[in-house]
Amino acid sequence: MKTSAGILLFKREKNTISYFLVHPGGPFWKNKHSGAWSIPKGEVLPNENLLERALTEFKEETGKTITGEFIELNPIKQKGGKTVYAWAVEGNIELVGLSSNTIPISWPPKSDKIIEIPEVDEWEWFDSDEAKKRINPAQINFIIELEEMLQRKQ
């Protein structure tokens, strides 16, 4: 089964926590928003360090390097069976000037035609309620777990 690793970037402003999410590029995702957004993440190769892969994916999907105190979250399993490992980190990233790598896909599906698409075509900060509506349903657990941790620390 496939495994991915990613970063849940968050920031606190007054009593609000906001989350940085990415929207997948390409024609399949074009008009899908509810449940389509994700943490920046990518597939892990065998024997690869999970946090290093998460940081590499963040850079590939935003063009930016992220640093800070990484908080390991419990892995989740997405509907398709993929296991996702994630680390939360508090920080801020400006939405201007972000860029994503591109990937080749077969489009239309199962055709011989290959097109290049950006891996990510939108980046956005969402408050907790909106993030939970936008994010892949399985990834909501990352937000819930982090918010419970932050509550306990208060």
Contact map, one row per residue, 1 for C-alpha under 8 A:
1110000000000000000000000000000000000000000000000000000000000000000000000000000011100000000000000000000000000000000000000000000000000000000000000000000000
1111000000000000000000000000000000000000001100000000000000000000000000000000000011100000000000000000000000000000000000000000000000000000000000000000000000
1111100000000000000000000000000000000000001100000000000000000000000000000000000001111000000000000000000000000000000000000000000000000000000000000000000000
0111110000000000000000000000000000000000111100000000010000000000000000000000000001111000000000000000000000000000000000000000000000000000000000000000000000
0011111000000000000000000000000000000000111100000110110000000000000000000000000000011100000000000000000000000000000000000000000000000000000000000000000000
0001111100000000000000000000000000000011110000000010111011000000000000000000000000011110000000000000000000000000000000000000000000000000000000000000000000
0000111110000000000000000000000000000011100000000000011001000000000000000000000000000111100000000000000000000000000000000000000000000000000000000000000000
0000011111000000001110000000000000000011000000000000000000000000000000000000000000000111100000000000000000000000000000000000000000000000000001000000000000
0000001111100000001100000000000000000010000000000000000000000000000000000000000000000001111100000000000000000000000000000000000000000000000000000000000000
0000000111110000111100000000000000000000000000000000000000000000000000000000000000000001111100000000000000000000000000000000000000000000000000000000000000
0000000011111000111000000000000000000000000000000000000000000000000000000000000000000000011100000000000000000000000000000000000000000000000000000000000000
0000000001111111110000000000000000000000000000000000000000000000000000000000000000000000010000000000000000000000000000000000000000000000000000000000000000
0000000000111111110000000000000000000000000000000000000000000000000000000000000000000000000000000000000000000000000000000000000000000000000000000000000000
0000000000011111000000000000000000000000000000000000000000000000000000000000000000000000000000000000000000000000000000000000000000000000000000000000000000
0000000000011111100000000000000000000000000000000000000000000000000000000000000000000000000000000000000000000000000000000000000000000000000000000000000000
0000000000011111110000000000000000000000000000000000000000000000000000000000000000000000000000000000000000000000000000000000001100000000000000000000000000
0000000001111011111000000000000000000000000000000000000000000000000000000000000000000000000000000000000000000000000000000000001100000000000000000000000000
0000000001111001111100000000000000000000000000000000000000000000000000000000000000000000000000000000000000000000000000000000111100100000000000000000000000
0000000111100000111110000000000000000000000000000000000000000000000000000000000000000000000000000000000000000000000000000000111100100000000000000000000000
0000000111000000011111000000000000000010000000000000000000000000000000000000000000000000000000000000000000000000000000000011110000000000000000000000000000
0000000100000000001111100000000000001111000000000000000000000000000000000000000000000000000000000000000000000000000000000011110000100010000000000000000000
0000000000000000000111110000000000001111000000000000000000000000000000000000000000000000000000000000000000000000000000011111000000000000000000000000000000
0000000000000000000011111000100010011100000000000000000000000000000000000000000000000000000000000000000000000000000000011110000000000000000000000000000000
0000000000000000000001111100100000011100000000000000000000000000000000000000000000000000000000000000000000000000000001111100000000000000000000000000000000
0000000000000000000000111111110000000000000000000000000000000000000000000000000000000000000000000000000000000000000011111100000000000000000000000000000000
0000000000000000000000011111110000000000000000000000000000000000000000000000000000000000000000000000000000000000000011101000000000000000000000000000000000
0000000000000000000000001111110000000000000000000000000000000000000000000000000000000000000000000000000000000000000000000000000000000000000000000000000000
0000000000000000000000001111110000000000000000000000000000000000000000000000000000000000000000000000000000000000000000000000000000000000000000000000000000
0000000000000000000000111111111110010000000000000000000000000000000000000000000000000000000000000000000000000000000000000000000000000000000000000000000000
0000000000000000000000001111111100000000000000000000000000000000000000000000000000000000000000000000000000000000000000000000000000000000000000000000000000
0000000000000000000000000000111110000000000000000000000000000000000000000000000000000000000000000000000000000000000000000000000000000000000000000000000000
0000000000000000000000000000111111110000000000000000000000000000000000000000000000000000000000000000000000000000000000000000000000000000000000000000000000
0000000000000000000000100000101111111000000000000000000000000000000000000000000000000000000000000000000000000000000000000000000000000100000000000000000000
0000000000000000000000000000000111111000000000000000000000000000000000000000000000000000000000000000000000000000000000000000000000001110000000000000000000
0000000000000000000000000000000111111000000000000000000000000000000000000000000000000000000000000000000000000000000000000000000000001111100000000000000000
0000000000000000000000110000100111111100000000000000000000000000000000000000000000000000000000000000000000000000000000000000000000000111000000000000000000
0000000000000000000011110000000011111110000000000000000000000000000000000000000000000000000000000000000000000000000000000000000000000111000000000000000000
0000000000000000000011110000000000011111100000000000000000000000000000000000000000000000000000000000000000000000000000000000000000000111001000000000000000
0000011110000000000111000000000000001111100000000000000000000000000000000000000000000000000000000000000000000000000000000000000000000010001000000000000000
0000011100000000000011000000000000000111110000000000010011001000000000000000000000000000000000000000000000000000000000000000000000000000000000000000000000
0001111000000000000000000000000000000111111000000000010011000000000000000000000000000000000000000000000000000000000000000000000000000000000000000000000000
0001110000000000000000000000000000000001111100000000110010000000000000000000000000000000000000000000000000000000000000000000000000000000000000000000000000
0111100000000000000000000000000000000000111110000000100000000000000000000000000000000000000000000000000000000000000000000000000000000000000000000000000000
0111100000000000000000000000000000000000011111010100100000000000000000000000000000000000000000000000000000000000000000000000000000000000000000000000000000
0000000000000000000000000000000000000000001111110000000000000000000000000000000000000000000000000000000000000000000000000000000000000000000000000000000000
0000000000000000000000000000000000000000000111110000000000000000000000000000000000000000000000000000000000000000000000000000000000000000000000000000000000
0000000000000000000000000000000000000000000011111000000000000000000000000000000000000000000000000000000000000000000000000000000000000000000000000000000000
0000000000000000000000000000000000000000000111111101100000000000000000000000000000000000000000000000000000000000000000000000000000000000000000000000000000
0000000000000000000000000000000000000000000000111111100000000000000000000000000000000000000000000000000000000000000000000000000000000000000000000000000000
0000100000000000000000000000000000000000000100011111110000000000000000000000000000001000000000000000000000000000000000000000000000000000000000000000000000
0000110000000000000000000000000000000000000000001111111000000000000000000000000000000110000000000000000000000000000000000000000000000000000000000000000000
0000000000000000000000000000000000000000000000011111111100000000000000000000000000000000000000000000000000000000000000000000000000000000000000000000000000
0000110000000000000000000000000000000000011100011111111110000000000000000000000000000000000000000000000000000000000000000000000000000000000000000000000000
0001111000000000000000000000000000000001110000000111111111000000000000000000000000000100000000000000000000000000000000000000000000000000000000000000000000
0000011000000000000000000000000000000000000000000011111111100000110000000000000000000000000000000000000000000000000000000000000000000000000000000000000000
0000000000000000000000000000000000000000000000000001111111110000000000000000000000000000000000000000000000000000000000000000000000000000000000000000000000
0000010000000000000000000000000000000001110000000000111111111000000000000000000000000000000000000000000000000000000000000000000000000000000000000000000000
0000011000000000000000000000000000000001100000000000011111111111110000000000000000000000000000000000000000000000000000000000000000000000000000000000000000
0000000000000000000000000000000000000000000000000000001111111111110000000000000000000000000000000000000000000000000000000000000000000000000000000000000000
0000000000000000000000000000000000000000000000000000000111111111000000000000000000000000000000000001100000000000000000000000000000000000000000000000000000
0000000000000000000000000000000000000001000000000000000011111110000000000000000000000000000000000011100000000000000000110000000000000000000000000000000000
0000000000000000000000000000000000000000000000000000000001111111000000000000000000000000000000000111000000000000000000010000000000000000000000000000000000
0000000000000000000000000000000000000000000000000000000001111111100000000000000000000000000000000111000000000000000000000000000000000000000000000000000000
0000000000000000000000000000000000000000000000000000000001110111110000000000000000000000000000000100000000000000000000000000000000000000000000000000000000
0000000000000000000000000000000000000000000000000000001001100011111000000000000000000000000000000000000000000000000000000000000000000000000000000000000000
0000000000000000000000000000000000000000000000000000001001100001111100000000000000000000000000000000000000000000000000000000000000000000000000000000000000
0000000000000000000000000000000000000000000000000000000000000000111110000000000000000000100000000000000000000000000000000000000000000000000000000000000000
0000000000000000000000000000000000000000000000000000000000000000011111000000000000000000111000000000000000000000000000000000000000000000000000000000000000
0000000000000000000000000000000000000000000000000000000000000000001111100000000000000000110000000000000000000000000000000000000000000000000000000000000000
0000000000000000000000000000000000000000000000000000000000000000000111110000000000000011100000000000000000000000000000000000000000000000000000000000000000
0000000000000000000000000000000000000000000000000000000000000000000011111000000000000011100000000000000000000000000000000000000000000000000000000000000000
0000000000000000000000000000000000000000000000000000000000000000000001111100000000000111000000000000000000000000000000000000000000000000000000000000000000
0000000000000000000000000000000000000000000000000000000000000000000000111110000000001111000000000000000000000000000000000000000000000000000001001100000000
0000000000000000000000000000000000000000000000000000000000000000000000011111000000001100000000000000000000000000000000000000000000000000000001001000000000
0000000000000000000000000000000000000000000000000000000000000000000000001111100000111100000000000000000000000000000000000000000000000000000000000000000000
0000000000000000000000000000000000000000000000000000000000000000000000000111110000111000000000000000000000000000000000000000000000000000011011000000000000
0000000000000000000000000000000000000000000000000000000000000000000000000011111011110000000000000000000000000000000000000000000000000000010000000000000000
0000000000000000000000000000000000000000000000000000000000000000000000000001111111110000000000000000000000000000000000000000000000000000111000000000000000
0000000000000000000000000000000000000000000000000000000000000000000000000000111111000000000000000000000000000000000000000000000000000000010000000000000000
0000000000000000000000000000000000000000000000000000000000000000000000000000011111000000000000000000000000000000000000000000000000000000000000000000000000
1100000000000000000000000000000000000000000000000000000000000000000000000000111111100000000000000000000000000000000000000000000000000000000000000000000000
1111000000000000000000000000000000000000000000000000000000000000000000000000111111110000000000000000000000000000000000000000000000000000000000000000000000
1111000000000000000000000000000000000000000000000000000000000000000000000011110011111000000000000000000000000000000000000000000000000000000000000000000000
0011110000000000000000000000000000000000000000000000000000000000000000000011110001111100000000000000000000000000000000000000000000000000000000000000000000
0011110000000000000000000000000000000000000000000100000000000000000000001111000000111110000000000000000000000000000000000000000000000000000000000000000000
0000111100000000000000000000000000000000000000000010010000000000000000011110000000011111000000000000000000000000000000000000000000000000000001000000000000
0000011100000000000000000000000000000000000000000010000000000000000001111000000000001111100000000000000000000000000000000000000000000000000000000000000000
0000001111000000000000000000000000000000000000000000000000000000000001111000000000000111110000000000000000000000000000000000000000000000000000000100000000
0000001111000000000000000000000000000000000000000000000000000000001111100000000000000011111000000000000000000000000000000000000000000000000000000000000000
0000000011110000000000000000000000000000000000000000000000000000000110000000000000000001111100000000000000000000000000000000000000000000000000000000000000
0000000011100000000000000000000000000000000000000000000000000000000100000000000000000000111110000000000000000000000000000000000000000000000000000000000000
0000000011100000000000000000000000000000000000000000000000000000000000000000000000000000011111000000000000000000000000000000000000000000000000000000000000
0000000000000000000000000000000000000000000000000000000000000000000000000000000000000000001111100000000000000000000000000000000000000000000000000000000000
0000000000000000000000000000000000000000000000000000000000000000000000000000000000000000000111111100000000000000000000000000000000000000000000000000000000
0000000000000000000000000000000000000000000000000000000000000000000000000000000000000000000011111100000000000000000000000011000000000000000000000000000000
0000000000000000000000000000000000000000000000000000000000000000000000000000000000000000000001111100000000000000000000000000000000000000000000000000000000
0000000000000000000000000000000000000000000000000000000000000000000000000000000000000000000001111110000000000000000000000000000000000000000000000000000000
0000000000000000000000000000000000000000000000000000000000000111000000000000000000000000000001111111000000000000000000000010000000000000000000000000000000
0000000000000000000000000000000000000000000000000000000000001110000000000000000000000000000000001111100000000000000000000000000000000000000000000000000000
0000000000000000000000000000000000000000000000000000000000011110000000000000000000000000000000000111110000000000000001111000000000000000000000000000000000
0000000000000000000000000000000000000000000000000000000000011000000000000000000000000000000000000011111000000000000001110000000000000000000000000000000000
0000000000000000000000000000000000000000000000000000000000000000000000000000000000000000000000000001111100000000000111100000000000000000000000000000000000
0000000000000000000000000000000000000000000000000000000000000000000000000000000000000000000000000000111110000000000111100000000000000000000000000000000000
0000000000000000000000000000000000000000000000000000000000000000000000000000000000000000000000000000011111000000011110000000000000000000000000000000000000
0000000000000000000000000000000000000000000000000000000000000000000000000000000000000000000000000000001111100000011110000000000000000000000000000000000000
0000000000000000000000000000000000000000000000000000000000000000000000000000000000000000000000000000000111111111111000000000000000000000000000000000000000
0000000000000000000000000000000000000000000000000000000000000000000000000000000000000000000000000000000011111111111000000000000000000000000000000000000000
0000000000000000000000000000000000000000000000000000000000000000000000000000000000000000000000000000000001111110100000000000000000000000000000000000000000
0000000000000000000000000000000000000000000000000000000000000000000000000000000000000000000000000000000001111110000000000000000000000000000000000000000000
0000000000000000000000000000000000000000000000000000000000000000000000000000000000000000000000000000000001111111000000000000000000000000000000000000000000
0000000000000000000000000000000000000000000000000000000000000000000000000000000000000000000000000000000001111111110000000000000000000000000000000000000000
0000000000000000000000000000000000000000000000000000000000000000000000000000000000000000000000000000000001100111110000000000000000000000000000000000000000
0000000000000000000000000000000000000000000000000000000000000000000000000000000000000000000000000000000001110011111000000000000000000000000000000000000000
0000000000000000000000000000000000000000000000000000000000000000000000000000000000000000000000000000000111100011111100000000000000000000000000000000000000
0000000000000000000000000000000000000000000000000000000000000000000000000000000000000000000000000000000111100000111110000000000000000000000000000000000000
0000000000000000000000000000000000000000000000000000000000000000000000000000000000000000000000000000011110000000011111000000000000000000000000000000000000
0000000000000000000000001100000000000000000000000000000000000000000000000000000000000000000000000000011110000000001111100000000000000000000000000000000000
0000000000000000000000011100000000000000000000000000000000000000000000000000000000000000000000000001111000000000000111111000000000000000000000000000000000
0000000000000000000000011100000000000000000000000000000000001000000000000000000000000000000000000001111000000000000011111000000000000000000000000000000000
0000000000000000000001111000000000000000000000000000000000001100000000000000000000000000000000000001100000000000000001111110000000000000000000000000000000
0000000000000000000001111100000000000000000000000000000000000000000000000000000000000000000000000001000000000000000001111110000000000000000000000000000000
0000000000000000000001111000000000000000000000000000000000000000000000000000000000000000000000000000000000000000000000011111000000000000000000000000000000
0000000000000000000111100000000000000000000000000000000000000000000000000000000000000000000000100100000000000000000000011111100000000000000000000000000000
0000000000000000000111000000000000000000000000000000000000000000000000000000000000000000000000100000000000000000000000000111110000000000000000000000000000
0000000000000000011110000000000000000000000000000000000000000000000000000000000000000000000000000000000000000000000000000011111000000000000000000000000000
0000000000000000011110000000000000000000000000000000000000000000000000000000000000000000000000000000000000000000000000000001111111100000000000000000000000
0000000000000001111000000000000000000000000000000000000000000000000000000000000000000000000000000000000000000000000000000000111111100000000000000000000000
0000000000000001111000000000000000000000000000000000000000000000000000000000000000000000000000000000000000000000000000000000011111110000000000100000000000
0000000000000000000000000000000000000000000000000000000000000000000000000000000000000000000000000000000000000000000000000000011111111000000000000000000000
0000000000000000000000000000000000000000000000000000000000000000000000000000000000000000000000000000000000000000000000000000011111111100000000000000000000
0000000000000000011010000000000000000000000000000000000000000000000000000000000000000000000000000000000000000000000000000000011111111110000000000000000000
0000000000000000000000000000000000000000000000000000000000000000000000000000000000000000000000000000000000000000000000000000000111111110100100100000000000
0000000000000000000000000000000001100000000000000000000000000000000000000000000000000000000000000000000000000000000000000000000011111110100000000000000000
0000000000000000000000000000000011111100000000000000000000000000000000000000000000000000000000000000000000000000000000000000000001111111000000000000000000
0000000000000000000010000000000001111110000000000000000000000000000000000000000000000000000000000000000000000000000000000000000000111111101100000000000000
0000000000000000000000000000000000111100000000000000000000000000000000000000000000000000000000000000000000000000000000000000000000000111111100000000000000
0000000000000000000000000000000000100000000000000000000000000000000000000000010000000000000000000000000000000000000000000000000000011011111100000000000000
0000000000000000000000000000000000000000000000000000000000000000000000000001111000000000000000000000000000000000000000000000000000000001111110000000000000
0000000000000000000000000000000000000110000000000000000000000000000000000001010000000000000000000000000000000000000000000000000000000011111111100000000000
0000000000000000000000000000000000000000000000000000000000000000000000000000000000000000000000000000000000000000000000000000000000010011111111110000000000
0000000000000000000000000000000000000000000000000000000000000000000000000001000000000000000000000000000000000000000000000000000000000000011111111000000000
0000000100000000000000000000000000000000000000000000000000000000000000001101000000000100000000000000000000000000000000000000000000000000001111111100000000
0000000000000000000000000000000000000000000000000000000000000000000000000000000000000000000000000000000000000000000000000000000100010000001111111110000000
0000000000000000000000000000000000000000000000000000000000000000000000000000000000000000000000000000000000000000000000000000000000000000000111111111000000
0000000000000000000000000000000000000000000000000000000000000000000000001100000000000000000000000000000000000000000000000000000000000000000011111111100000
0000000000000000000000000000000000000000000000000000000000000000000000001000000000000001000000000000000000000000000000000000000000000000000001111111110000
0000000000000000000000000000000000000000000000000000000000000000000000000000000000000000000000000000000000000000000000000000000000000000000000111111111000
0000000000000000000000000000000000000000000000000000000000000000000000000000000000000000000000000000000000000000000000000000000000000000000000011111111100
0000000000000000000000000000000000000000000000000000000000000000000000000000000000000000000000000000000000000000000000000000000000000000000000001111111110
0000000000000000000000000000000000000000000000000000000000000000000000000000000000000000000000000000000000000000000000000000000000000000000000000111111111
0000000000000000000000000000000000000000000000000000000000000000000000000000000000000000000000000000000000000000000000000000000000000000000000000011111111
0000000000000000000000000000000000000000000000000000000000000000000000000000000000000000000000000000000000000000000000000000000000000000000000000001111111
0000000000000000000000000000000000000000000000000000000000000000000000000000000000000000000000000000000000000000000000000000000000000000000000000000111111
0000000000000000000000000000000000000000000000000000000000000000000000000000000000000000000000000000000000000000000000000000000000000000000000000000011111
